Amino acid sequence: MKRKVLVLTIAIAFLLAAPLANAQDGTTSASMVVDQESLMNAAAEDGSWILIIEQDLSVDEEIVLAGEHTNRDEVDRKLALYEQDSERNVTARYTLEAPRITVKSPNTRFQSGTFVGDVYVESNNFALRDFTVEGNVYFANEEAKNTFTISNGAMVTGSLE
C-alpha cells in the first residue's frame, strides 16, 4: 500500500510539474507565423523574440512589435521573412504587407525579405539586414534614428524621416 501511495504521489508530482517544464518562455521561443492572427499574437508584448514567416502574407491592420524580448540572454527581436538551409544560407525570401508596422521593441531587426508599408520606429537599435522596405521609415526621435543600421544590401524605397 505504501508503495502505491509513493508511486501515485510521484505520478501526481510529475503531472503537476510537466506543464512547467514544457511551457515556452515567450521571450525566448520562436513563432511560426501563418496568418494574421498568429502574426498579431507573435508581435504582441507577450509574443516571441523571433517571428518567422515562410510565405507571402498580407494583413489589413497595423502590426505592433511590442515588449522587450531576449535571445540567448541578450535583448533581441527579429522579423524573419525567409527560409534557410542547414548551413544558414537563405533559400527563399517572402513579402509581408500591412498598412504600417510600429517597432516598440528595442534591438529589433528585419532580415531577408520585404515589407510593403510604412515602418514607425519608437525604439533604439532598429536594423535592416538584407531586407527591403517598400515604403517610408519614420523615427519617433533622434536617438532612434541615430541608432538605426542598414546592412547586407538592405534598402528603403521611400524616405527615412
C-alpha positions as MATLAB code, in Angstrom:
seq = 'MKRKVLVLTIAIAFLLAAPLANAQDGTTSASMVVDQESLMNAAAEDGSWILIIEQDLSVDEEIVLAGEHTNRDEVDRKLALYEQDSERNVTARYTLEAPRITVKSPNTRFQSGTFVGDVYVESNNFALRDFTVEGNVYFANEEAKNTFTISNGAMVTGSLE';
ca = [
       0.000    0.000    0.000;
       2.834    2.392    0.875;
       4.430    1.630   -2.467;
       1.207    2.523   -4.361;
       0.922    5.795   -2.440;
       4.537    6.628   -3.241;
       4.098    5.820   -6.958;
       0.852    7.786   -7.049;
       2.489   10.751   -5.316;
       5.394   10.726   -7.789;
       2.983   10.465  -10.730;
       0.917   13.415   -9.475;
       4.056   15.463   -8.855;
       5.256   14.689  -12.383;
       1.910   15.671  -13.902;
       1.872   18.936  -11.969;
       5.467   19.766  -12.919;
       5.216   18.707  -16.601;
       3.376   21.834  -17.776;
       6.040   23.983  -16.127;
       8.835   22.052  -17.799;
       7.123   22.211  -21.179;
       5.899   25.799  -21.024;
       7.655   28.001  -23.539;
       9.081   31.264  -22.375;
       7.554   33.903  -24.630;
      10.780   35.863  -24.629;
      12.944   33.035  -25.923;
      10.760   30.912  -28.172;
      10.131   31.278  -31.890;
       6.780   31.787  -33.572;
       5.971   30.362  -36.966;
       3.562   32.877  -38.467;
       0.995   31.542  -40.932;
      -1.834   34.109  -40.871;
      -2.900   37.471  -39.449;
      -3.925   36.056  -36.077;
      -0.638   34.213  -35.486;
       1.275   37.317  -36.624;
      -0.526   39.600  -34.180;
      -0.042   37.119  -31.327;
       3.674   36.727  -32.066;
       4.169   40.510  -32.376;
       2.461   41.294  -29.062;
       4.244   42.238  -25.880;
       3.968   38.650  -24.614;
       4.813   37.205  -28.043;
       8.098   35.693  -29.127;
      11.560   37.116  -29.766;
      11.549   35.895  -33.378;
       8.692   35.948  -35.859;
       9.313   33.511  -38.700;
       7.212   33.993  -41.820;
       7.839   31.429  -44.559;
       5.228   32.604  -47.062;
       3.962   35.856  -48.533;
       1.454   37.383  -46.137;
      -0.840   40.391  -46.306;
      -2.695   41.782  -43.283;
      -5.233   44.584  -43.112;
      -4.257   46.191  -39.812;
      -1.245   47.770  -38.156;
       1.372   45.395  -36.762;
       2.929   46.457  -33.450;
       6.137   44.774  -32.287;
       5.933   45.398  -28.545;
       7.750   44.241  -25.434;
      11.339   43.554  -24.522;
      12.413   40.076  -25.603;
      15.585   38.078  -25.183;
      17.563   35.629  -27.246;
      20.495   33.910  -25.559;
      20.266   36.328  -22.623;
      20.505   39.392  -24.894;
      17.701   41.846  -25.669;
      16.722   40.926  -29.237;
      13.741   40.888  -31.612;
      13.714   39.616  -35.180;
      11.269   39.595  -38.064;
      12.493   36.828  -40.372;
      10.868   36.711  -43.810;
      12.891   33.849  -45.256;
      13.738   30.167  -45.294;
      17.262   28.856  -44.856;
      19.110   25.597  -45.313;
      21.094   23.701  -42.690;
      24.118   25.939  -43.355;
      22.049   29.094  -42.808;
      22.022   30.076  -46.473;
      18.838   31.935  -47.398;
      16.899   29.752  -49.820;
      13.703   31.823  -50.193;
      12.531   35.340  -49.308;
       8.975   36.448  -48.588;
       6.902   39.628  -48.528;
       4.803   40.934  -45.651;
       2.296   43.650  -46.484;
       0.419   45.811  -43.965;
      -0.691   49.433  -43.711;
       2.109   50.010  -41.205;
       4.342   48.314  -38.669;
       5.367   50.031  -35.440;
       8.577   48.903  -33.752;
       8.431   49.395  -29.983;
      10.776   46.528  -29.058;
      14.438   47.510  -28.585;
      17.102   45.819  -30.727;
      14.667   44.766  -33.450;
      15.906   43.698  -36.859;
      14.097   42.880  -40.070;
      16.018   40.294  -42.026;
      15.994   38.823  -45.548;
      12.642   39.727  -47.027;
      10.385   42.624  -47.957;
       7.890   44.705  -46.018;
       5.368   46.674  -48.051;
       4.055   49.575  -45.965;
       5.454   52.250  -43.681;
       7.643   51.497  -40.667;
       7.385   53.605  -37.494;
      10.363   53.160  -35.166;
       9.924   54.080  -31.497;
      12.859   52.123  -30.065;
      16.624   52.129  -30.312;
      18.870   49.873  -32.369;
      16.457   49.084  -35.182;
      18.219   47.321  -38.074;
      17.539   46.207  -41.620;
      19.705   43.331  -42.888;
      19.331   42.009  -46.424;
      15.830   43.491  -46.324;
      13.695   45.861  -48.390;
      11.133   48.290  -47.045;
       8.798   49.344  -49.835;
       7.622   52.460  -48.041;
       8.932   55.064  -45.630;
      10.684   54.659  -42.304;
       9.735   57.209  -39.637;
      11.681   57.616  -36.390;
       9.988   58.822  -33.187;
      13.131   60.663  -32.056;
      16.765   61.388  -32.924;
      18.116   58.614  -30.684;
      16.049   56.009  -32.546;
      17.272   57.430  -35.861;
      20.917   57.655  -34.746;
      20.993   54.007  -33.602;
      19.397   52.701  -36.832;
      21.580   50.475  -39.047;
      21.150   49.177  -42.553;
      23.401   46.430  -43.947;
      23.887   43.495  -46.306;
      22.208   45.184  -49.254;
      19.130   46.339  -47.349;
      17.227   49.307  -48.716;
      14.275   51.628  -48.191;
      12.424   52.700  -51.334;
      10.796   55.693  -49.615;
      12.255   58.233  -47.249;
      13.975   57.975  -43.868;
      12.439   60.612  -41.617;
];
